Amino acid sequence: MANEKETALKRSYFTELKAEFRKIVWPDKALLGKQSVAVILAAVAIGVIIAAIDWVMQVGLSFIIG
């Protein structure tokens, strides 16, 4: 009895999974390119901001200590 229920649950899970995969809308090439450029630019900008904050803190601490 438990084996039948387990098999039914697995079958139901994979049926639902297949239905959810059909709902996925993949971006086209142009949108993918634009979003990739946006992510790269955002990562570079955040890296520059973190580097600037690090440099300011380093200069400030060296002024306080030294």
C-alpha positions in Angstrom: 0.0 0.0 0.0 2.8 2.4 0.9 4.7 1.6 -2.2 1.7 2.5 -4.4 1.2 5.8 -2.6 4.9 6.6 -3.0 4.8 5.8 -6.7 1.8 8.0 -7.1 3.5 10.8 -5.3 6.6 10.5 -7.5 4.5 10.4 -10.6 2.5 13.5 -9.4 5.7 15.4 -8.6 7.2 14.8 -12.0 3.9 15.6 -13.8 3.8 18.9 -11.9 7.5 19.6 -12.6 6.9 19.1 -16.3 3.9 21.5 -16.2 6.0 24.1 -14.5 8.9 23.8 -17.0 6.4 24.5 -19.8 5.6 27.9 -18.1 9.2 29.1 -18.4 9.7 32.0 -20.8 13.3 32.2 -21.9 14.7 35.6 -23.0 15.6 36.3 -26.5 19.2 37.0 -27.6 18.9 40.8 -27.5 17.3 40.9 -24.0 19.9 38.4 -22.8 22.7 40.6 -24.1 21.3 43.8 -22.6 20.8 42.1 -19.2 24.3 40.6 -19.3 25.8 44.0 -19.9 23.8 45.6 -17.1 25.0 42.9 -14.7 28.6 43.4 -15.7 28.4 47.2 -15.4 26.7 46.9 -12.0 29.4 44.5 -10.7 32.2 46.8 -11.9 30.5 49.9 -10.4 30.0 48.1 -7.0 33.6 47.0 -7.2 34.8 50.5 -7.8 32.7 51.8 -4.9 34.0 49.2 -2.5 37.6 49.9 -3.6 37.1 53.7 -3.1 35.6 53.1 0.4 38.5 50.8 1.2 41.1 53.3 0.1 39.4 56.1 2.1 39.3 54.0 5.2 43.0 53.0 4.7 44.1 56.6 4.3 42.0 57.7 7.3 43.3 54.9 9.5 46.9 55.6 8.5 46.3 59.3 9.3 44.9 58.4 12.8 47.5 55.8 13.6 50.6 57.3 12.0 
